[in-house]
Amino acid sequence: MKVCGIVAEYNPFHNGHKYHIEKTKELYGATHIAAVMSGNFTQRGDVAVFDKYRRAGTALRNGADLVIELPVPFALGSAEQFAYGSVSLLHSLGCVEMISFGSESGDAALLEETAGAVMFAQQNEDFFAFMRRGDSFPVALQKTIEKYYEDDIINALTAPNNTLAVEYIKALGELGSSMKPVTVKRIGTDHDSSGTNGCYASASHIRKGIAAGEDMSAFVPGFPEDCLNDIAKITNLETAILAKLRTMSPEELEKAPNVLMGLENRIYKAARVSTNLAELYMLIKTKRYTMSRIRRIIMAEFIGIKKSDLKDPPPYVHILGMNGKGREILAAAKCELPVDTSLKALSQNGSRAKRFAALESRAGDLYALAFDKKRVCGLDHTSKPIILN
């Protein structure tokens, strides 16, 4: 038994994800795959195109054995927060030997070296000087790296999957985890590419096709025929998001994660004149803040996530689905955290668990409004986990 962890959003699960799982087993001898997956909201500051149980089921039918939900505060966090929350969940199981991630480089040693460079840069005075001049976090980091390191490190940080891989490696070090980082070289198309390559397409290209009502079955294994009539859209939440922001004071807005240096005032002013999300984002956007960061912040404000929610690792392991091998992972786990398929049961494990379960339930109730055919409240408490043989 050799358990490997994978962190993903599977939004949606596509042939590239299936390839990643298959190559992880082939190259590194993994016999069991434990996946940590974002729930109904994603790190892009958007809604997931399919709900978390549908995505978990597709993953389980295509190579994953256990699917664990990444709590919504971490799912909507920065790359560093997203990675830390995910890796801490895998580490907490106590039986995961490796963590596998896709990367453009395919070179784990280079990514480990790059992670060291990033940690150095983030403590360097040049980095803080660039930030004080108004550069965004990624730009300040890139400029600092360029000053002190060679091209291989510099180039590694220009690729999005490499960048997230670096955050996973940093989280392993922060947690003192014995999990070994391994990587599978990305094939097919680039991250966020609008093109296709055989049976491979980027998740963003697939999402655009699904939104346009196109048949994407060539790229998505087990593409459900009914899914085109049952997808979540951020546009369906526009009025609700704007309404929530218009009721909040700058002091309330400031409590959300990653709101710094007066950004709450820009959000407050923009919310009072914007009539759609695109306008809202553009009015808030500055050189210092990337658009993805703005989208995440707005979604965190909408759900009610606070800075304090990200001070400590996730308080429990919420299982979305498993198969027979997934049950073997749980049997071998030495987890100090409460583990359950029931959010209600997990909520009874202290104040932090109660807070996280309430946030997850609230996020689910709001997500239910993102469909053309609205769903009812309470699905996080009534939906059954995906259990396969």
Secondary structure, DSSP 8 states (H G I E B T S, - for coil): --EEEEEE--TT--HHHHHHHHHHHHHH---EEEEEEE-SEETTTEE-SS-HHHHHHHHHTTT-SEEEEE-HHHHTS-HHHHHHHHHHHHHHHS-EEEEEEEESS--HHHHHHHHHHHHHHHTSHHHHHHHHTT--HHHHHHHHHHHHS-HHHHHHTTSHHHHHHHHHHHHHHHHT---EEEEEE--SS-TT-S-EETTEE-HHHHHHHHHTT---TTTSTT--TTGGGS-B-GGGGHHHHHHHHHT--HHHHTTSTT--TTHHHHHHHHHTT-SSHHHHHHHH--SSS-HHHHHHHHHHHHHT--GGGGSS--S-EEEEEE-HHHHHHHHH---SS-EES-HHHHTTS-HHHHHHHHHHHHHHHHHGGGBSS---S-HHHH---EE--
